[in-house]
Amino acid sequence: HADGEILAARAAERFGVPYTLSTMSICSIEDVAENTSKPFWFQVYTLKDDDFMRRLFDRARAANCSAVVITVDLQVLGQRHKDLKNGLSAPPKLTAASIANMMTKVHWGLGMLGTKRRFFGNIVGHAKGVSDPSSLSSWTAEAFDHGLDWARVAELMKMWGGKVILKGILDVEDARKAADLGADAIVVSNHGGRQLDGALSSIRVLENIVDAVGNRVEVHFDSGIRCGQDVLKALALGAKGCMIGRSYVYGLGAMGEAGVTKALEVIHKELDTSMALCGRRDVKTLDRDILLVPEDFSGRWA
């Protein structure tokens, strides 16, 4: 949906949950800020261009973003086989197959024709040399900091100067380093399984990471949340909160803003019902006692 981030932010505001906007979103930071009265989080990637990063942070401050989410598992784009198979590209390539597909989606096509937001609003017109979508691919290939290390993460944290969440932690040692660095929170995430084939699922590593960092840093969870019981399991294993991506995108694609609200309602109802059947009335009381975790679920790796 061309205005998807705006619609999702509105739904999140009504539902009372935080919304996270990405640097690679269609709608800009300013677009979302104009359409919501609540502070939102802004997710950034680790780019080499300090001037662009400073201006991006300045825009996030002006938009009243309450925290920045620094993505630490995308210093290089993974080989996403589904994207390759489906021909996903920016800008989209017009082929006989893609044109035929678009012709079957009249409502979507009219929506795209009627909106001013068709490109990456936080990049096109803001990054040097990116004035149109055709130059985006080459910029993306050159902009990401392939030499990312903890010193660079510290520089970006200082550059922002506010609350920071580090997203993409899958390792106990990295979780401890994030805490040592002074991160306000971390997100245990394998990037939806799209970055590194063979990486462990987020839920397998969550318990060990929570045990390792204790109360030094808040631990949030991402990747694989499809229903309320998934939320319950993550919270019971120690996560303070869960991020969802695909669930709300499915709702957005089906019903627009109302679909995002519906997706949140479905997850909330499933969580509420599951808690009741486990004898718990408050998410703050969820713990591992309600779970049957297989022996060595978190694994002992050579």
Secondary structure in CASP SS format (residue, H / E / C, confidence):
PFRMAT SS
TARGET T0000
AUTHOR 0000-0000-0000
METHOD secondary structure of the structure
MODEL  1
H C 1.00
A C 1.00
D C 1.00
G H 1.00
E H 1.00
I H 1.00
L H 1.00
A H 1.00
A H 1.00
R H 1.00
A H 1.00
A H 1.00
E H 1.00
R H 1.00
F H 1.00
G C 1.00
V C 1.00
P C 1.00
Y C 1.00
T E 1.00
L E 1.00
S E 1.00
T C 1.00
M C 1.00
S C 1.00
I C 1.00
C C 1.00
S C 1.00
I H 1.00
E H 1.00
D H 1.00
V H 1.00
A H 1.00
E H 1.00
N C 1.00
T C 1.00
S C 1.00
K C 1.00
P C 1.00
F C 1.00
W E 1.00
F E 1.00
Q E 1.00
V E 1.00
Y E 1.00
T C 1.00
L E 1.00
K C 1.00
D C 1.00
D H 1.00
D H 1.00
F H 1.00
M H 1.00
R H 1.00
R H 1.00
L H 1.00
F H 1.00
D H 1.00
R H 1.00
A H 1.00
R H 1.00
A H 1.00
A C 1.00
N C 1.00
C C 1.00
S C 1.00
A E 1.00
V E 1.00
V E 1.00
I E 1.00
T E 1.00
V C 1.00
D C 1.00
L C 1.00
Q C 1.00
V C 1.00
L C 1.00
G C 1.00
Q C 1.00
R C 1.00
H H 1.00
K H 1.00
D H 1.00
L H 1.00
K H 1.00
N H 1.00
G C 1.00
L C 1.00
S C 1.00
A C 1.00
P C 1.00
P C 1.00
K C 1.00
L C 1.00
T C 1.00
A H 1.00
A H 1.00
S H 1.00
I H 1.00
A H 1.00
N H 1.00
M H 1.00
M H 1.00
T C 1.00
K C 1.00
V H 1.00
H H 1.00
W H 1.00
G H 1.00
L H 1.00
G H 1.00
M H 1.00
L H 1.00
G C 1.00
T C 1.00
K C 1.00
R C 1.00
R C 1.00
F C 1.00
F C 1.00
G C 1.00
N C 1.00
I C 1.00
V C 1.00
G C 1.00
H C 1.00
A C 1.00
K C 1.00
G C 1.00
V C 1.00
S C 1.00
D C 1.00
P H 1.00
S H 1.00
S H 1.00
L H 1.00
S H 1.00
S H 1.00
W H 1.00
T H 1.00
A H 1.00
E H 1.00
A H 1.00
F E 1.00
D C 1.00
H C 1.00
G C 1.00
L C 1.00
D C 1.00
W H 1.00
A H 1.00
R H 1.00
V H 1.00
A H 1.00
E H 1.00
L H 1.00
M H 1.00
K H 1.00
M H 1.00
W H 1.00
G C 1.00
G C 1.00
K C 1.00
V E 1.00
I E 1.00
L E 1.00
K E 1.00
G E 1.00
I E 1.00
L C 1.00
D C 1.00
V H 1.00
E H 1.00
D H 1.00
A H 1.00
R H 1.00
K H 1.00
A H 1.00
A H 1.00
D H 1.00
L H 1.00
G C 1.00
A C 1.00
D C 1.00
A E 1.00
I E 1.00
V E 1.00
V E 1.00
S C 1.00
N C 1.00
H H 1.00
G H 1.00
G H 1.00
R C 1.00
Q C 1.00
L C 1.00
D C 1.00
G C 1.00
A C 1.00
L C 1.00
S C 1.00
S H 1.00
I H 1.00
R H 1.00
V H 1.00
L H 1.00
E H 1.00
N H 1.00
I H 1.00
V H 1.00
D H 1.00
A H 1.00
V H 1.00
G C 1.00
N C 1.00
R C 1.00
V C 1.00
E E 1.00
V E 1.00
H E 1.00
F E 1.00
D C 1.00
S C 1.00
G C 1.00
I C 1.00
R C 1.00
C C 1.00
G H 1.00
Q H 1.00
D H 1.00
V H 1.00
L H 1.00
K H 1.00
A H 1.00
L H 1.00
A H 1.00
L C 1.00
G C 1.00
A C 1.00
K C 1.00
G E 1.00
C E 1.00
M C 1.00
I C 1.00
G C 1.00
R H 1.00
S H 1.00
Y H 1.00
V H 1.00
Y H 1.00
G H 1.00
L H 1.00
G H 1.00
A H 1.00
M H 1.00
G C 1.00
E H 1.00
A H 1.00
G H 1.00
V H 1.00
T H 1.00
K H 1.00
A H 1.00
L H 1.00
E H 1.00
V H 1.00
I H 1.00
H H 1.00
K H 1.00
E H 1.00
L H 1.00
D H 1.00
T H 1.00
S H 1.00
M H 1.00
A H 1.00
L H 1.00
C C 1.00
G C 1.00
R C 1.00
R C 1.00
D C 1.00
V H 1.00
K H 1.00
T H 1.00
L C 1.00
D C 1.00
R H 1.00
D H 1.00
I H 1.00
L C 1.00
L C 1.00
V C 1.00
P C 1.00
E C 1.00
D C 1.00
F C 1.00
S C 1.00
G C 1.00
R C 1.00
W C 1.00
A C 1.00
END
